[in-house]
Amino acid sequence: MTGSTKEYIEFVLDLLEPINAITSGRFFGGQGISCDSVQFAMIMGNSLFFVVDDSSRDKYITMGTESFWYMKKTGKVKVNKYHQVPGELFDDQASLLEWAQESIMIARKLKK
């Protein structure tokens, strides 16, 4: 996966701007997005991924997206904690913000 473009990062951050206390910074080869110092999302390439758990993962799968993954010499490694945000949500900011808020709650729960 190639690096994230500045324009895509700005686009995502603009959509998430109504959520208070959003920060972002370098995260491996992409960008991590946090709320109140809890990372709930990441951008890798030009794809947004939210933190998920067993209670939320199925709705992402139903909408046709995958877990984050990367390649190692031994093969494909799936990171089930992060799931790609469905493209349809970028046209519906209210829904995107709902999914982001859910991801924030899950990330806080997982951090404890």
URPEMO-V268467 format. One record per backbone hydrogen bond with DSSP energy under -1.0 kcal/mol. NH is the residue of the N-H (numbers start at 1). CO is the residue of the C=O. If there is no record, write none. Layout:
BEGIN
nh & co
NH & CO
NH & CO
END
This chain:
BEGIN
nh & co
9 & 5
10 & 6
11 & 7
12 & 8
13 & 9
14 & 10
15 & 11
16 & 12
19 & 16
23 & 34
25 & 32
27 & 30
30 & 27
31 & 43
32 & 25
33 & 41
34 & 23
35 & 38
36 & 21
38 & 35
40 & 33
41 & 33
42 & 49
43 & 31
44 & 47
47 & 44
49 & 42
50 & 83
51 & 40
52 & 81
56 & 53
57 & 53
61 & 57
62 & 58
63 & 59
64 & 61
65 & 60
68 & 82
70 & 77
72 & 75
75 & 72
77 & 70
79 & 68
82 & 79
83 & 50
84 & 66
85 & 48
89 & 86
90 & 87
91 & 88
92 & 89
96 & 92
97 & 93
98 & 94
99 & 95
100 & 96
101 & 97
102 & 98
103 & 99
104 & 100
105 & 101
106 & 102
107 & 103
108 & 104
109 & 105
110 & 106
111 & 107
112 & 108
END
